[in-house]
Amino acid sequence: MERTLIGELGAHVGETVSISGWVDVRRDQGKMVFFDFRDRSGLVQGVCLPGSPALDTAKETRGEYVVRVEGAVNKRPEKNVQAGKQNGGIELEVKAIEVLSRAEALPFDLDADLTLETLLDHRPLTLRRERERAIFKLQAVLLQAYRDSLIRQGFTEFQAPALVGSDAEGGAEVFKVDYFNDQTANLATSPQLYKQIMTGVYERVFTIARIFRAEKSATTRHISELTQMDFEMAFIEDERDVMAVLEAVMRDVARAASEHADLFFAVGAGLPLVPDAPFPALTLREAQELLGISTSEPDLEPSHERGICEWAKLEKGSDFVFITRFPTHKRAFYTYEHEDEAPHSRGFDLLFRGLEINSGAQRIHDYAELVKRIEERGMDPKNFAFYLQAFKYGMPPHGGCSTGLERLTMKMLDLDNVKEATLFPRDMNRIDVLLSSADSDGPDGA
């Protein structure tokens, strides 16, 4: 019999079907055995009645067994209907169960309130929980909505390299790769240089890139391997053109996310607050004055970001707020500074629910000016010769920005730690399991 997905069972009432999936829950009630079966499309309750030929097998199965089940799709009695729940009006009367794969008893209850360490040390198992399934299903929605929005706005996707000859930011916190004869390469900290090059080809480009940061930071906001969603666009007037495209993207992303309210409900989060008016925008100095802090600081502290977002939510009805006009010396070397606006750059950050999720700017497009800036930062233009070719032979005014997928997911679902929004987190203390436990045979030391 051909397989029917659990999410499609509502169209098969009165029919006998075959489903395949996992035993999510098994519970005995008198002489009957009840199940919640799970596949990629959702869950359904099944019941094995006394006298069923499947009863003996049903009594042997337990959570996470992989099974193929044949049964009749029946309407539930009116008093047993669970309104608003997937398949809440139907039940699968089990006629036959075939065990495809047995499962050992789980080391913990999947419904338990797990610590972060347990959650991550047992990632292959905890990803099966409803909460984690919801987190990463929503992350897939965010990623697709980002991609679709930019394609609608005339952008072309390209694939950026992960092995690079020089660090895009000119910093030292990189993972070095000793492989290429006499030259040391690095794992990319950003696709920045390559997306700038590509604006000289397609004008409007974007990439979804894996990047690597060797920061010695063990915080709720930092990981060593992450996903950046980057776009770059040519023929702009200033950074506001980039901000306008980013705002359109974030509106599309928030709209797509809000169409999956069930995923927010599964995690216990509220839907994003998006204003009808344009996103509020403050210069760095305006933000500092609003918070009553020193206007001499070159950036906002995490507590300041939270404070500005509270202001935007209460005063502007927005979970999003732009911060602009950062000091040029605190931004990347390629950030544009107009002589009439010095010492401030045409850079910006987008804050969302108390956290910076995006950073962008208008870029320097003049070859001589770019070489000068590289030298002023104490770097050697020869290390950027490949990148500089694009500027030596004509580049239009351009700009772009970068959004962290894991940070966006974290704040969209109001999670406490970015690692919860990362499928398989890597940081200075962890590669799958804690590095301090690497000499053990398993996450429990067994």
C-alpha positions as CSV (number, residue, x, y, z in Angstrom):
1,M,0.0,0.0,0.0
2,E,1.3,3.4,-0.9
3,R,2.4,5.6,2.0
4,T,0.2,8.5,3.1
5,L,1.7,11.4,5.0
6,I,0.2,12.0,8.5
7,G,-0.6,15.6,7.5
8,E,-2.8,14.3,4.7
9,L,-4.9,11.9,6.8
10,G,-7.8,14.4,7.1
11,A,-8.6,13.8,3.4
12,H,-8.8,10.0,3.9
13,V,-11.6,9.6,6.6
14,G,-13.2,6.2,6.2
15,E,-10.3,4.7,4.3
16,T,-7.5,2.3,5.2
17,V,-4.1,3.8,4.8
18,S,-0.4,3.1,5.4
19,I,1.7,5.6,7.3
20,S,5.4,5.5,8.2
21,G,7.2,7.3,10.9
22,W,8.2,7.3,14.6
23,V,6.4,6.4,17.7
24,D,6.3,9.8,19.4
25,V,4.4,8.5,22.5
26,R,3.0,5.2,23.6
27,R,0.6,4.8,26.4
28,D,-1.5,1.9,27.7
29,Q,-5.0,2.3,28.8
30,G,-6.7,-0.9,30.0
31,K,-6.6,-3.4,27.2
32,M,-6.0,-0.7,24.6
33,V,-2.7,0.9,23.4
34,F,-2.6,4.5,22.3
35,F,0.1,6.1,20.2
36,D,1.1,9.4,18.8
37,F,2.8,8.7,15.5
38,R,5.1,11.3,14.0
39,D,6.4,11.9,10.5
40,R,7.8,15.0,8.6
41,S,4.3,16.4,8.2
42,G,3.0,16.2,11.8
43,L,1.4,13.9,14.4
44,V,-1.7,11.8,14.7
45,Q,-3.2,9.7,17.5
46,G,-3.5,6.0,16.9
47,V,-5.3,3.4,18.9
48,C,-4.9,-0.4,18.9
49,L,-8.1,-2.0,20.1
50,P,-8.5,-5.3,22.0
51,G,-8.6,-8.2,19.5
52,S,-6.5,-6.3,16.9
53,P,-3.9,-8.5,15.2
54,A,-1.5,-5.7,15.8
55,L,-2.0,-5.7,19.6
56,D,1.0,-7.9,20.5
57,T,3.4,-5.8,18.4
58,A,1.9,-2.7,19.8
59,K,2.7,-3.8,23.3
60,E,6.3,-4.3,22.4
61,T,6.9,-0.9,20.8
62,R,8.1,2.2,22.6
63,G,9.1,5.7,21.9
64,E,11.3,6.4,18.9
65,Y,10.6,3.0,17.3
66,V,10.4,3.5,13.5
67,V,7.3,1.8,12.2
68,R,5.0,1.3,9.2
69,V,1.4,1.2,10.3
70,E,-1.8,0.3,8.5
71,G,-5.1,1.5,9.9
72,A,-8.5,3.0,9.3
73,V,-8.9,6.7,9.5
74,N,-12.0,7.4,11.7
75,K,-13.7,10.5,12.9
76,R,-13.4,11.1,16.6
77,P,-16.6,11.2,18.7
78,E,-17.7,14.8,19.1
79,K,-16.8,14.9,22.8
80,N,-13.2,13.8,21.9
81,V,-12.5,16.3,19.2
82,Q,-9.4,18.5,19.9
83,A,-10.2,21.7,18.2
84,G,-7.3,23.7,16.8
85,K,-4.9,20.7,17.0
86,Q,-3.6,19.0,13.9
87,N,-5.7,15.9,13.2
88,G,-7.7,16.7,16.3
89,G,-10.9,15.5,14.7
90,I,-9.6,12.1,13.5
91,E,-7.9,9.0,14.9
92,L,-6.1,6.1,13.3
93,E,-7.4,2.7,14.2
94,V,-4.3,0.5,14.0
95,K,-4.7,-2.8,12.1
96,A,-1.1,-3.7,11.6
97,I,2.3,-2.5,12.8
98,E,5.7,-3.4,11.2
99,V,8.7,-2.4,13.2
100,L,11.3,-1.0,10.8
101,S,13.9,-0.1,13.4
102,R,14.0,-0.6,17.2
103,A,15.1,2.1,19.6
104,E,16.7,1.8,23.0
105,A,15.2,3.7,25.9
106,L,16.0,7.4,25.7
107,P,18.4,8.7,28.4
108,F,15.9,11.4,29.3
109,D,12.3,12.3,28.7
110,L,12.0,14.4,25.5
111,D,9.3,16.5,27.1
112,A,11.6,17.3,30.1
113,D,13.0,20.8,30.8
114,L,16.6,20.0,29.7
115,T,19.7,22.0,30.5
116,L,21.6,23.6,27.6
117,E,24.5,21.1,28.0
118,T,22.1,18.1,27.9
119,L,20.3,19.7,24.9
120,L,23.5,20.0,22.9
121,D,25.4,16.9,24.1
122,H,22.5,14.8,22.9
123,R,21.7,16.9,19.8
124,P,20.9,13.9,17.5
125,L,18.1,13.0,20.0
126,T,16.9,16.4,21.2
127,L,16.4,17.6,17.6
128,R,13.4,15.3,17.6
129,R,11.6,17.2,20.3
130,E,8.7,19.4,19.2
131,R,10.4,22.5,20.4
132,E,13.6,22.0,18.4
133,R,11.6,20.8,15.3
134,A,9.7,24.1,15.5
135,I,12.9,26.2,15.9
136,F,14.6,24.8,12.8
137,K,11.5,24.6,10.7
138,L,11.0,28.3,11.4
139,Q,14.7,28.9,10.6
140,A,14.1,27.3,7.2
141,V,11.2,29.6,6.6
142,L,13.3,32.7,7.5
143,L,16.0,31.6,5.1
144,Q,13.6,30.9,2.2
145,A,11.8,34.2,2.8
146,Y,15.1,36.1,2.7
147,R,16.1,34.4,-0.5
148,D,12.7,34.9,-2.2
149,S,12.5,38.6,-1.2
150,L,15.8,39.4,-2.8
151,I,15.1,37.5,-5.9
152,R,11.8,39.5,-6.3
153,Q,13.9,42.6,-5.9
154,G,16.2,41.7,-8.8
155,F,19.1,40.1,-7.0
156,T,21.2,37.1,-8.3
157,E,22.5,34.5,-5.9
158,F,26.1,33.4,-5.9
159,Q,28.2,31.0,-3.9
160,A,31.1,32.6,-2.0
161,P,34.3,30.6,-1.1
162,A,35.0,29.5,2.5
163,L,38.8,29.4,2.0
164,V,40.3,32.8,1.5
165,G,43.8,34.3,1.2
166,S,43.1,37.3,3.5
167,D,40.7,38.1,6.2
168,A,37.8,40.3,4.9
169,E,38.0,42.5,8.0
170,G,41.7,42.7,8.2
171,G,41.7,41.3,11.7
172,A,43.6,38.5,13.5
173,E,40.7,36.3,14.8
174,V,40.8,33.8,12.0
175,F,41.2,30.0,11.6
176,K,44.4,29.5,9.7
177,V,44.7,26.6,7.2
178,D,48.2,25.3,6.5
179,Y,47.8,23.5,3.2
180,F,48.6,25.7,0.2
181,N,52.3,25.1,-0.3
182,D,54.1,28.1,1.2
183,Q,51.0,30.3,1.8
184,T,48.7,30.2,4.8
185,A,45.0,30.5,4.0
186,N,42.1,31.3,6.3
187,L,38.6,30.2,6.8
188,A,36.4,33.1,5.6
189,T,35.1,35.5,8.3
190,S,32.8,37.1,5.7
191,P,31.9,36.8,2.0
192,Q,32.3,40.6,1.9
193,L,35.1,41.0,-0.6
194,Y,33.5,38.5,-3.0
195,K,30.0,40.1,-3.0
196,Q,31.6,43.5,-3.7
197,I,33.4,41.9,-6.7
198,M,30.1,40.4,-7.9
199,T,28.4,43.8,-7.9
200,G,30.7,44.6,-10.8
201,V,29.1,41.6,-12.6
202,Y,25.4,41.5,-11.8
203,E,24.9,44.8,-9.9
204,R,22.6,43.2,-7.3
205,V,23.8,40.0,-5.6
206,F,23.4,37.9,-2.5
207,T,24.8,34.8,-0.9
208,I,24.1,32.5,2.0
209,A,27.5,31.7,3.4
210,R,29.0,29.7,6.2
211,I,31.6,31.8,7.9
212,F,34.1,31.2,10.8
213,R,35.1,33.5,13.7
214,A,38.0,32.6,15.9
215,E,36.9,35.0,18.7
216,K,37.7,33.9,22.2
217,S,34.2,34.6,23.3
218,A,31.9,32.3,25.2
219,T,28.7,34.3,25.4
220,T,25.0,33.8,24.6
221,R,25.5,35.7,21.4
222,H,28.7,34.1,19.9
223,I,29.4,30.9,18.0
224,S,32.5,30.0,15.9
225,E,30.7,28.8,12.8
226,L,27.6,30.6,11.6
227,T,25.4,31.4,8.6
228,Q,25.5,34.9,7.1
229,M,22.8,36.1,4.7
230,D,24.5,38.9,2.7
231,F,23.5,41.1,-0.1
232,E,25.3,43.9,-2.0
233,M,23.9,46.4,-4.5
234,A,25.3,48.8,-7.1
235,F,24.4,52.3,-8.2
236,I,23.2,53.6,-4.9
237,E,23.0,57.1,-3.7
238,D,24.0,56.3,-0.1
239,E,23.4,53.8,2.7
240,R,19.7,54.6,2.9
241,D,19.2,52.7,-0.4
242,V,20.6,49.6,1.2
243,M,18.5,50.2,4.4
244,A,15.4,50.4,2.2
245,V,16.0,47.1,0.6
246,L,16.9,45.5,4.0
247,E,13.7,46.8,5.5
248,A,11.7,45.3,2.6
249,V,13.5,42.0,3.2
250,M,12.8,42.0,6.9
251,R,9.1,42.8,6.3
252,D,8.9,39.8,4.0
253,V,10.7,37.6,6.4
254,A,8.5,38.7,9.4
255,R,5.4,38.2,7.2
256,A,6.4,34.7,6.2
257,A,7.3,33.8,9.8
258,S,4.0,35.1,11.1
259,E,2.2,32.7,8.8
260,H,3.6,29.9,11.0
261,A,2.1,30.9,14.3
262,D,2.0,27.3,15.4
263,L,5.9,27.2,15.5
264,F,6.0,30.3,17.7
265,F,3.4,28.7,19.9
266,A,5.4,25.5,20.2
267,V,8.4,27.5,21.5
268,G,6.3,29.9,23.6
269,A,7.2,33.1,21.6
270,G,5.2,36.0,20.3
271,L,5.0,37.1,16.7
272,P,7.3,39.9,15.6
273,L,6.0,43.5,15.9
274,V,6.3,45.2,12.5
275,P,5.2,48.9,12.2
276,D,3.1,50.2,9.3
277,A,5.4,53.2,9.2
278,P,9.1,52.9,8.2
279,F,11.4,51.3,10.7
280,P,12.6,53.8,13.3
281,A,16.1,55.1,12.6
282,L,18.5,56.9,15.0
283,T,22.0,58.1,14.7
284,L,24.4,56.6,17.2
285,R,24.5,60.0,19.0
286,E,20.7,60.3,19.1
287,A,20.5,56.8,20.6
288,Q,23.1,57.6,23.2
289,E,21.3,60.9,24.1
290,L,18.0,59.1,24.3
291,L,19.5,56.6,26.8
292,G,21.3,59.3,28.7
293,I,24.8,57.8,28.2
294,S,28.1,59.3,27.0
295,T,28.0,60.4,23.3
296,S,31.8,59.8,23.1
297,E,31.5,56.0,23.0
298,P,32.0,54.6,19.5
299,D,29.3,51.9,19.8
300,L,26.4,50.6,21.8
301,E,26.8,48.0,24.6
302,P,24.4,45.0,24.7
303,S,22.4,46.7,27.5
304,H,22.1,49.8,25.3
305,E,20.8,47.8,22.4
306,R,18.2,46.3,24.6
307,G,17.2,49.8,25.9
308,I,16.9,51.2,22.4
309,C,14.7,48.3,21.3
310,E,12.4,48.8,24.3
311,W,12.1,52.4,23.2
312,A,11.3,51.4,19.6
313,K,8.7,48.9,20.8
314,L,6.9,51.2,23.2
315,E,7.2,54.5,21.2
316,K,7.2,53.3,17.6
317,G,5.4,49.9,17.8
318,S,8.4,48.2,16.2
319,D,10.7,45.3,17.1
320,F,13.1,46.7,14.5
321,V,15.3,49.8,14.8
322,F,18.2,51.2,12.7
323,I,21.2,52.8,14.2
324,T,23.4,54.9,11.8
325,R,26.4,57.1,11.6
326,F,29.0,55.1,13.5
327,P,32.6,56.5,13.8
328,T,34.5,55.5,10.7
329,H,37.5,54.1,12.6
330,K,35.2,51.5,14.3
331,R,33.9,50.1,11.0
332,A,35.5,47.8,8.4
333,F,38.2,49.4,6.1
334,Y,35.9,49.4,3.1
335,T,33.2,51.5,4.8
336,Y,32.5,54.8,3.0
337,E,33.0,58.2,4.7
338,H,31.9,61.4,3.0
339,E,34.2,64.3,3.7
340,D,31.3,66.5,4.9
341,E,30.3,63.8,7.4
342,A,33.7,62.9,8.9
343,P,34.5,61.3,11.3
344,H,31.2,59.4,10.9
345,S,30.7,56.7,8.3
346,R,27.7,55.7,6.2
347,G,27.4,52.5,8.1
348,F,24.4,51.2,10.0
349,D,23.2,48.4,12.3
350,L,19.7,46.9,12.5
351,L,18.6,45.9,16.0
352,F,15.8,43.4,16.5
353,R,14.3,42.6,19.9
354,G,17.4,43.9,21.8
355,L,20.2,42.5,19.6
356,E,22.1,43.6,16.6
357,I,21.2,41.1,13.8
358,N,22.5,43.0,10.8
359,S,25.4,45.4,9.9
360,G,25.8,47.2,6.7
361,A,27.1,50.3,4.9
362,Q,27.8,52.2,1.7
363,R,31.3,51.0,0.6
364,I,34.3,52.8,-0.9
365,H,34.2,52.3,-4.6
366,D,37.2,54.5,-5.7
367,Y,40.4,52.4,-6.1
368,A,42.8,55.0,-4.8
369,E,40.7,55.8,-1.8
370,L,40.4,52.1,-1.0
371,V,44.1,51.5,-1.2
372,K,44.7,54.6,1.0
373,R,42.2,53.2,3.6
374,I,43.9,49.8,3.6
375,E,47.3,51.4,4.2
376,E,45.9,53.7,7.0
377,R,44.7,50.6,8.8
378,G,48.3,49.2,8.8
379,M,47.6,46.5,6.2
380,D,49.4,45.7,2.9
381,P,47.4,46.4,-0.3
382,K,49.3,43.5,-1.9
383,N,47.3,41.1,0.3
384,F,44.1,42.4,-1.3
385,A,45.4,42.5,-4.9
386,F,42.8,40.0,-6.1
387,Y,40.0,42.0,-4.6
388,L,41.4,45.4,-5.7
389,Q,41.3,44.4,-9.4
390,A,37.6,45.0,-9.5
391,F,38.1,48.6,-8.3
392,K,41.1,49.4,-10.5
393,Y,39.0,48.7,-13.5
394,G,35.8,50.5,-12.6
395,M,33.2,49.9,-9.8
396,P,30.0,51.8,-9.3
397,P,28.8,53.3,-6.0
398,H,27.6,50.3,-4.0
399,G,26.7,49.0,-0.5
400,G,25.3,46.1,1.3
401,C,24.8,44.3,4.6
402,S,24.9,41.0,6.4
403,T,22.3,39.3,8.6
404,G,23.2,36.5,11.0
405,L,20.7,33.7,10.5
406,E,21.2,32.2,13.9
407,R,20.9,35.5,15.7
408,L,17.7,36.3,13.7
409,T,16.2,32.9,14.6
410,M,17.2,33.4,18.3
411,K,15.4,36.7,18.6
412,M,12.5,35.8,16.4
413,L,11.7,33.0,18.9
414,D,12.9,34.8,22.0
415,L,15.5,32.1,22.8
416,D,18.1,32.7,25.6
417,N,21.2,31.5,23.7
418,V,22.2,31.6,20.1
419,K,23.3,28.0,20.4
420,E,19.7,27.0,20.7
421,A,19.2,28.4,17.3
422,T,22.1,26.6,15.8
423,L,21.7,23.0,14.6
424,F,25.2,21.8,15.6
425,P,26.9,24.7,17.5
426,R,30.7,25.2,17.4
427,D,32.4,27.5,19.8
428,M,35.6,27.7,21.7
429,N,34.3,25.0,24.2
430,R,32.3,22.7,21.9
431,I,32.4,20.7,18.7
432,D,29.2,18.5,19.1
433,V,30.2,17.8,22.7
434,L,32.2,19.9,25.2
435,L,35.8,19.8,24.3
436,S,36.7,19.1,27.9
437,S,34.9,15.8,27.5
438,A,36.6,14.9,24.2
439,D,38.6,12.1,25.8
440,S,35.5,10.2,26.8
441,D,33.8,7.7,24.6
442,G,30.5,9.5,24.6
443,P,28.6,12.5,26.0
444,D,27.8,10.6,29.2
445,G,31.4,9.3,29.6
446,A,30.2,5.8,29.0
